[in-house]
Amino acid sequence: DENLYNDGFDIGFCCIDLGTGQLSFAGAQLPLLLVRGEEVTRIKGDILPLGDGHFVRKKGYKDHHLQLKKGDALFLFSDGIIHQFGGPDGTKKFSLRRLTELLKETSAQDLCKVKEQTEELFLEWKGNTPQTDDVLMIGLRYAA
């Protein structure tokens, strides 16, 4: 036990019933962003990471359920994107607010365009600041 590296991880997990459009989501520290029209809704994950022995978890993670509508876009992402330092002086984080604003602005665009604009803004923000963590973002659009 004394040599065991005891670190948890953050995760967001979705399950979609393609027959009914019912979405189930559970998150360990990570949210799910739902873009419907021009509105972005954050579905919060639980506060505790998965598997970290420093935190005793006596129950499972909260299961969120919602009904998807045609055209809804869903985004899961690692915390590396919102925690990346950059900006004019390299000391501010990219932030969930900045990511949410971008998804709101690009809500009518196809996901390839959203990817391009997200990557462009992120790299511009990061500039010459070293990348501090993994960066992953997964998006999908529900076609009903």
Rosetta blueprint (number, residue, H / E / L):
1 D L
2 E L
3 N L
4 L L
5 Y L
6 N L
7 D L
8 G L
9 F E
10 D L
11 I E
12 G E
13 F E
14 C E
15 C E
16 I E
17 D E
18 L L
19 G L
20 T L
21 G L
22 Q E
23 L E
24 S E
25 F E
26 A E
27 G E
28 A E
29 Q E
30 L L
31 P L
32 L E
33 L E
34 L E
35 V E
36 R E
37 G L
38 E L
39 E E
40 V E
41 T E
42 R E
43 I E
44 K L
45 G L
46 D E
47 I L
48 L L
49 P L
50 L E
51 G L
52 D L
53 G L
54 H L
55 F L
56 V L
57 R L
58 K L
59 K L
60 G L
61 Y L
62 K L
63 D L
64 H E
65 H E
66 L E
67 Q E
68 L L
69 K L
70 K L
71 G L
72 D L
73 A E
74 L E
75 F E
76 L E
77 F E
78 S L
79 D H
80 G H
81 I H
82 I H
83 H H
84 Q L
85 F E
86 G E
87 G L
88 P L
89 D L
90 G L
91 T L
92 K E
93 K E
94 F L
95 S L
96 L H
97 R H
98 R H
99 L H
100 T H
101 E H
102 L H
103 L H
104 K H
105 E H
106 T L
107 S L
108 A L
109 Q L
110 D L
111 L H
112 C H
113 K H
114 V H
115 K H
116 E H
117 Q H
118 T H
119 E H
120 E H
121 L H
122 F H
123 L H
124 E H
125 W H
126 K H
127 G L
128 N L
129 T L
130 P L
131 Q L
132 T L
133 D L
134 D L
135 V L
136 L L
137 M E
138 I E
139 G E
140 L E
141 R E
142 Y L
143 A L
144 A L
